[in-house]
Amino acid sequence: MELLQSWYHAMGPYLQAIEQGLQAASTFLWGPPTLVLLFGTHVYLTLRLGIQRHLGKAIRLSFQWKREGEGDISHFGALATALAATIGTGNIVGVATAVASGGPGAVLWMWLTGVFGIATKYSEALLAVKYRVVTSNGQFAGGPMYALERGLGLRWLGMIFALFTAIAAFGIGNMVQAHSIADMLNRTAGIQPWITGGVTTLLTAIVLLGGIRSIARVCEVLVPLMAVFYILGCLTLLVIHASTLPATIVLIVKSAFTGHAAVGGFAGAAVKEAIRYGVARGLFSNESGLGSAPIVAAAAQTTNPVRQALVSSTGTFWDTVVVCLMTGLVIVNSGFWQEGLDGAALTRAAFESIPRVGPLILAVGLLTFVYSTILGWSYYGEKACEYLFGPRSTLPYRVLWVVAVMIGSTLKLNIVWDFADMANILMAVPNLVALLLLSNVVVRETRAHLGDQPMVGSPPGEGGRGG
């Protein structure tokens, strides 16, 4: 540990320069064109599919454990693994960062990203199952890289997506998560980061040895418990401070379209900042359009692509429409966002309104969120690496993954957040290309299995490839 710390201090000036470069790159990449592409895709697919009206059926399907069709894991196992990867620091630290940087209005934009993103999550999962393959080791593999290769004949773009996924996983799914929990436990309980890192690393290694089935089994138990526990904590806070909740909701809606003036230690935020941070953190949280969740959806036991796509779409609903909204309401309602706090410190201050129990709820919630995310994203990165280099590359990737958990826990890596934001969009662009060019395939499959007519756009059967 001392060697790592010495290296960090020696590299300080260089890391600072890297951080500044990543901040500039992240700001550029998350400019208006990117926001229009991402949110526009959400809206476009919503208008074409209107899949949100099937949310009730999707939720019922998601709780189905019995074997159905070919695949490696159940509907619920695939959803639990995807939720494990998405419900993480983005739901706690990410929401707080969005509010601190973009003002209260960022909460609404994050929520809208989730509502419209349901259609995108559905579409990318459908394509993942439709174009999945059975690899040489007998397991199913799918995701945007296979949709790009088999649906559009663009293997080179599929390789670019896989490369960014394999690399980005170490940011969004590993070091960001490990650092967040190590930092919070150090601040709240005085536990040294190397201790937290060691325990997290060991637990991660144990589960990863069993592959996707082992990951799914752990997530099927962990995800429902952690989500219910955290939501109950948020609801308790909202009930305690119910008198200010109506004003908070009005403030969030108003600020989303007018920005927010300086109040107390808060510097103020324009509408563009509310949109930027709301959409960016919404993507970081629910991953709709990112192309990660479809990778595990492709492993699900299902009789047709539409059934698993419906199940996958509920992940965005639970993650952003429910969990992120709860966190956002708690943070804005607390008023601490006006005092210059940011990230985990802001969320922690809000939860301290429940004496003794509040910080415990937050610590347990973050601990379970982080651990489950590390497990889920390990599978994403592993399958991307497998696409590029074959099945033999998975073991070395797992070893690097476990090592990165320890590094992320013990070093103060502010640059990881900017790296994660930048890597996210570099993953998203190839996936969004596949979604838009294969949207007619999605419409056609949806109509065939749900009997839906497309809401807008060309009739099914016209345009698109690979169907």
Long-range contacts (C-beta under 8 A, 24 or more apart in sequence): 1-194, 1-410, 4-407, 4-410, 4-411, 5-410, 5-411, 8-411, 8-412, 15-415, 18-415, 19-414, 19-415, 19-418, 22-415, 22-418, 22-419, 22-422, 23-418, 25-418, 25-422, 26-418, 26-421, 26-422, 29-421, 29-422, 29-425, 29-426, 30-276, 30-280, 30-421, 30-425, 32-272, 34-425, 35-275, 35-276, 35-279, 37-429, 37-432, 38-279, 38-283, 38-289, 38-428, 38-432, 39-113, 39-116, 39-279, 41-120, 41-289, 41-432, 41-435, 41-436, 42-113, 42-116, 42-117, 42-119, 42-120, 42-288, 42-289, 43-116, 44-436, 44-439, 45-119, 45-120, 45-122, 45-123, 45-435, 45-439, 45-442, 46-116, 46-118, 46-119, 47-455, 47-456, 47-457, 48-119, 48-439, 48-442, 48-443, 48-454, 48-455, 48-456, 48-457, 49-119, 49-122, 49-123, 49-442, 49-443, 49-446, 49-452, 49-454, 49-455, 50-119, 50-452, 50-455, 51-118, 51-119, 51-122, 51-310, 51-313, 51-446, 52-115, 52-118, 52-119, 54-310, 54-450, 55-118, 55-313, 55-314, 55-317, 57-310, 58-310, 58-311, 58-313, 58-314, 59-314, 59-317, 61-307, 61-310, 61-311, 62-310, 62-311, 62-314, 67-301, 68-301, 68-302, 68-303, 68-307, 69-301, 69-302, 69-303, 69-304, 70-140, 70-301, 70-302, 71-140, 71-299, 71-300, 71-301, 71-302, 72-139, 72-140, 72-212, 72-213, 72-299, 72-300, 72-301, 73-212, 73-213, 73-216, 73-299, 73-300, 73-301, 74-216, 74-300, 74-301, 75-300, 75-301, 75-302, 75-307, 75-308, 75-311, 76-220, 76-311, 77-216, 77-217, 77-219, 77-220, 77-300, 78-216, 78-296, 78-297, 78-299, 78-300, 78-308, 78-311, 78-312, 79-311, 79-312, 79-314, 79-315, 80-216, 80-219, 80-220, 80-222, 80-223, 80-224, 81-212, 81-215, 81-216, 81-219, 81-296, 81-375, 81-376, 81-379, 82-293, 82-296, 82-297, 82-312, 82-315, 82-376, 83-219, 83-223, 83-227, 83-315, 83-318, 83-319, 83-372, 83-376, 84-215, 84-219, 84-222, 84-223, 84-372, 84-373, 84-375, 84-376, 85-173, 85-287, 85-292, 85-293, 85-296, 85-372, 85-373, 85-375, 85-376, 85-377, 85-379, 85-380, 86-285, 86-286, 86-287, 86-293, 86-315, 86-316, 86-319, 86-373, 86-376, 87-223, 87-226, 87-227, 87-318, 87-319, 87-323, 87-369, 87-372, 87-373, 88-173, 88-177, 88-285, 88-369, 88-370, 88-372, 88-373, 89-176, 89-177, 89-180, 89-366, 89-369, 89-370, 89-373, 90-281, 90-284, 90-285, 90-286, 90-324, 91-230, 91-285, 91-319, 91-323, 91-324, 91-327, 91-369, 92-180, 92-327, 92-344, 92-347, 92-362, 92-365, 92-366, 92-369, 93-180, 93-343, 93-344, 93-347, 93-366, 94-281, 94-284, 94-285, 95-281, 95-285, 95-324, 95-327, 95-328, 95-331, 95-347, 96-327, 96-331, 96-337, 96-341, 96-342, 96-343, 96-344, 96-345, 96-346, 96-347, 97-277, 97-281, 97-342, 97-343, 97-417, 98-277, 98-278, 98-280, 98-281, 98-328, 99-328, 99-331, 99-332, 99-337, 99-346, 100-337, 100-341, 100-342, 100-343, 100-346, 101-269, 101-273, 101-277, 101-342, 102-269, 102-273, 102-274, 102-275, 102-276, 102-277, 102-278, 103-255, 103-259, 103-260, 103-266, 103-268, 103-269, 103-273, 103-274, 104-248, 104-251, 104-252, 104-255, 104-256, 104-260, 104-274, 104-332, 104-337, 105-252, 105-253, 105-254, 105-255, 105-256, 105-257, 105-258, 105-259, 105-260, 105-269, 105-271, 105-274, 105-278, 106-256, 106-269, 106-273, 106-274, 106-275, 106-277, 106-278, 106-281, 106-328, 107-252, 107-256, 107-278, 107-324, 107-325, 107-328, 107-329, 107-331, 107-332, 108-252, 108-253, 108-255, 108-256, 108-274, 108-278, 109-256, 109-274, 109-275, 109-277, 109-278, 109-279, 109-282, 110-278, 110-279, 110-281, 110-282, 110-285, 110-320, 110-324, 110-328, 111-282, 111-320, 111-321, 111-324, 111-325, 111-328, 112-278, 112-282, 113-278, 113-279, 113-282, 113-283, 113-286, 113-288, 113-320, 114-282, 114-285, 114-286, 114-288, 114-316, 114-317, 114-319, 114-320, 114-321, 114-324, 114-325, 115-321, 117-282, 117-286, 117-288, 117-289, 117-316, 117-320, 118-288, 118-313, 118-316, 118-317, 118-321, 119-313, 120-288, 120-289, 120-316, 120-435, 121-286, 121-287, 121-288, 121-293, 121-312, 121-313, 121-315, 121-316, 122-309, 122-310, 122-312, 122-313, 122-442, 123-309, 123-435, 123-439, 123-442, 124-288, 124-289, 124-291, 124-293, 124-294, 124-312, 124-431, 124-434, 124-435, 125-293, 125-294, 125-297, 125-305, 125-308, 125-309, 125-311, 125-312, 125-313, 126-305, 126-306, 126-308, 126-309, 126-442, 126-445, 126-446, 127-151, 127-294, 127-305, 127-434, 127-435, 127-438, 127-441, 127-442, 128-294, 128-295, 128-297, 128-298, 129-297, 129-298, 129-300, 129-302, 129-304, 129-305, 129-308, 129-309, 130-305, 130-441, 130-445, 130-466, 130-467, 131-466, 132-298, 135-386, 135-391, 136-390, 136-391, 137-391, 139-212, 139-299, 140-298, 140-299, 141-298, 141-299, 141-383, 141-386, 141-387, 142-294, 142-295, 142-297, 142-298, 142-299, 143-291, 143-294, 143-295, 143-298, 143-383, 143-384, 143-387, 144-291, 144-294, 144-430, 144-431, 144-434, 145-384, 145-387, 146-298, 146-387, 147-294, 147-434, 147-438, 147-466, 148-430, 148-433, 148-434, 150-466, 151-434, 151-438, 151-441, 151-465, 151-466, 152-434, 152-437, 152-438, 152-465, 152-466, 153-465, 154-433, 157-430, 157-433, 158-387, 158-430, 159-387, 159-388, 160-430, 161-291, 161-384, 161-427, 161-430, 161-431, 162-384, 162-385, 162-387, 162-388, 163-384, 163-388, 164-423, 164-426, 164-427, 164-430, 165-291, 165-292, 165-295, 165-380, 165-381, 165-384, 165-427, 166-381, 166-384, 166-385, 166-388, 166-397, 167-423, 168-420, 168-423, 168-424, 168-426, 168-427, 169-377, 169-378, 169-380, 169-381, 169-384, 169-401, 170-381, 170-400, 170-401, 170-404, 171-416, 171-419, 171-420, 171-423, 172-284, 172-377, 172-420, 172-423, 172-424, 173-373, 173-374, 173-376, 173-377, 173-378, 173-380, 173-381, 174-374, 174-377, 174-378, 174-401, 174-404, 174-405, 174-408, 175-404, 175-405, 175-407, 175-408, 175-413, 175-416, 176-408, 176-416, 176-417, 176-420, 177-369, 177-370, 177-371, 177-373, 177-374, 177-377, 177-408, 178-370, 178-374, 178-404, 178-405, 178-406, 178-407, 178-408, 178-409, 179-408, 179-409, 179-411, 179-412, 179-413, 179-416, 180-344, 180-366, 180-370, 181-366, 181-367, 181-370, 181-371, 181-409, 182-408, 182-409, 182-410, 183-344, 184-344, 184-348, 184-362, 184-363, 184-366, 185-363, 185-367, 187-344, 187-345, 187-348, 188-348, 188-359, 188-363, 189-363, 193-409, 193-410, 194-409, 194-410, 196-409, 197-405, 197-406, 197-408, 197-409, 197-410, 198-406, 198-409, 200-370, 200-371, 200-374, 200-405, 200-406, 200-409, 201-402, 201-403, 201-405, 201-406, 201-409, 203-371, 204-371, 204-374, 204-375, 204-378, 204-401, 204-402, 204-405, 205-402, 207-375, 208-375, 208-378, 208-398, 208-401, 208-402, 212-296, 212-299, 212-379, 215-375, 215-376, 215-378, 215-379, 218-372, 218-375, 219-372, 219-375, 219-376, 222-368, 222-371, 222-372, 223-372, 225-368, 226-364, 226-365, 226-368, 226-369, 226-372, 227-318, 227-323, 229-361, 229-364, 229-365, 229-368, 230-323, 230-326, 230-361, 230-365, 230-369, 231-322, 231-323, 231-326, 233-351, 233-354, 233-358, 233-361, 233-362, 233-365, 234-326, 234-327, 234-329, 234-330, 235-326, 236-354, 237-330, 237-333, 237-334, 237-350, 237-351, 237-353, 237-354, 237-358, 238-326, 238-329, 238-330, 238-333, 240-353, 240-354, 241-333, 241-334, 241-353, 244-333, 245-329, 245-333, 248-329, 248-332, 248-333, 249-329, 251-332, 252-328, 252-329, 252-332, 263-338, 264-338, 264-339, 264-340, 265-338, 265-339, 265-340, 266-337, 266-338, 266-339, 266-340, 280-421, 280-424, 282-320, 282-324, 283-424, 283-425, 283-428, 284-420, 284-421, 284-424, 285-319, 285-320, 285-324, 286-315, 286-316, 286-319, 286-320, 286-324, 288-316, 289-428, 289-431, 289-432, 289-435, 290-424, 290-427, 290-428, 290-431, 291-427, 291-428, 291-430, 291-431, 291-434, 292-377, 292-380, 292-427, 295-379, 295-380, 295-383, 295-384, 296-376, 296-379, 296-380, 304-445, 304-449, 305-445, 305-449, 306-445, 306-446, 306-448, 306-449, 306-450, 307-449, 374-405, 437-464, 437-465, 438-464, 438-465, 438-466, 439-464, 440-464, 440-467, 441-465, 441-466, 441-467
